[in-house]
Amino acid sequence: MKNTLILFTVSSFLLVGCSQEKSYSVWVESSQDAELIHAAKERLTNAEIDFIIDDNGSVLVNEKDFDKAIFCCS
């Protein structure tokens, strides 16, 4: 019974952890200079930080990588 409970608990944590949606925050707004946006994309790519470009052209960084982005790109 104890092994079953442990297996269920571990499985639950794995399933919850794998199913979390990514959440992004603005890193560089589209109203900024085009060179700044280009440089931010290059630095984030080189640092292997997860980011996306939204429909307006803003650079958004995955919230879990936000601290990493601050250290590498500030």
SULBEL-V748556 format. One record per pair of residues at least 12 apart in sequence whose C-alpha atoms are under 10 Angstrom apart, sorted by sequence separation. I is the first residue (numbers start at 1). J is the second residue. D is the distance in Angstrom with one decimal. If there is no record, write none. Layout:
# SULBEL-V748556
{{I | J | D} {I | J | D}}
This chain:
# SULBEL-V748556
{{28 | 40 | 7.5} {41 | 53 | 9.0} {49 | 61 | 7.5} {50 | 62 | 5.6} {51 | 63 | 9.3} {27 | 40 | 8.5} {28 | 41 | 9.4} {49 | 62 | 7.9} {50 | 63 | 9.0} {50 | 64 | 8.9} {51 | 65 | 8.8} {44 | 59 | 9.8} {49 | 64 | 9.6} {50 | 65 | 6.9} {51 | 66 | 9.6} {37 | 53 | 9.9} {49 | 65 | 6.4} {50 | 66 | 9.1} {44 | 61 | 8.7} {48 | 65 | 9.7} {49 | 66 | 8.6} {41 | 59 | 7.5} {51 | 69 | 9.7} {40 | 59 | 7.9} {41 | 60 | 9.8} {49 | 68 | 7.5} {50 | 69 | 9.2} {37 | 57 | 8.7} {48 | 68 | 9.8} {49 | 69 | 6.8} {37 | 58 | 7.9} {38 | 59 | 9.5} {47 | 68 | 8.6} {48 | 69 | 9.5} {37 | 59 | 7.2} {47 | 69 | 8.1} {30 | 53 | 9.3} {34 | 57 | 9.7} {49 | 72 | 9.4} {27 | 51 | 8.9} {29 | 53 | 9.9} {30 | 54 | 8.9} {44 | 68 | 9.4} {26 | 51 | 9.5} {27 | 52 | 9.9} {28 | 53 | 9.6} {29 | 54 | 9.7} {30 | 55 | 9.5} {31 | 56 | 9.0} {32 | 57 | 9.8} {44 | 69 | 6.9} {47 | 72 | 7.1} {24 | 50 | 9.1} {25 | 51 | 9.1} {26 | 52 | 9.5} {27 | 53 | 10.0} {30 | 56 | 6.2} {31 | 57 | 8.5} {32 | 58 | 8.6} {43 | 69 | 8.7} {46 | 72 | 9.6} {47 | 73 | 8.8} {24 | 51 | 7.6} {25 | 52 | 9.7} {26 | 53 | 9.4} {29 | 56 | 8.5} {30 | 57 | 4.9} {31 | 58 | 7.9} {22 | 50 | 9.7} {24 | 52 | 8.1} {26 | 54 | 9.2} {29 | 57 | 7.4} {30 | 58 | 4.2} {44 | 72 | 7.9} {28 | 57 | 9.0} {29 | 58 | 4.5} {30 | 59 | 7.3} {40 | 69 | 9.5} {43 | 72 | 7.5} {44 | 73 | 7.2} {28 | 58 | 5.7} {29 | 59 | 6.4} {43 | 73 | 6.3} {27 | 58 | 7.5} {28 | 59 | 5.0} {29 | 60 | 8.4} {42 | 73 | 9.7} {43 | 74 | 9.8} {26 | 58 | 6.8} {27 | 59 | 5.5} {28 | 60 | 7.0} {41 | 73 | 9.8} {25 | 58 | 9.9} {26 | 59 | 6.0} {27 | 60 | 5.2} {28 | 61 | 9.0} {40 | 73 | 7.1} {25 | 59 | 8.5} {26 | 60 | 4.3} {27 | 61 | 5.9} {39 | 73 | 9.2} {40 | 74 | 9.4} {24 | 59 | 9.4} {25 | 60 | 5.2} {26 | 61 | 6.4} {27 | 62 | 9.4} {24 | 60 | 5.6} {25 | 61 | 5.5} {26 | 62 | 9.0} {27 | 63 | 10.0} {23 | 60 | 9.3} {24 | 61 | 5.2} {25 | 62 | 6.5} {26 | 63 | 9.3} {23 | 61 | 8.3} {24 | 62 | 4.3} {25 | 63 | 6.1} {22 | 61 | 9.9} {23 | 62 | 5.7} {24 | 63 | 5.3} {25 | 64 | 9.8} {27 | 66 | 8.4} {22 | 62 | 6.6} {23 | 63 | 5.7} {24 | 64 | 8.5} {26 | 66 | 9.7} {22 | 63 | 7.7} {23 | 64 | 8.0} {24 | 65 | 9.3} {25 | 66 | 8.0} {22 | 64 | 8.4} {24 | 66 | 8.8} {27 | 69 | 8.6} {27 | 70 | 9.2}}
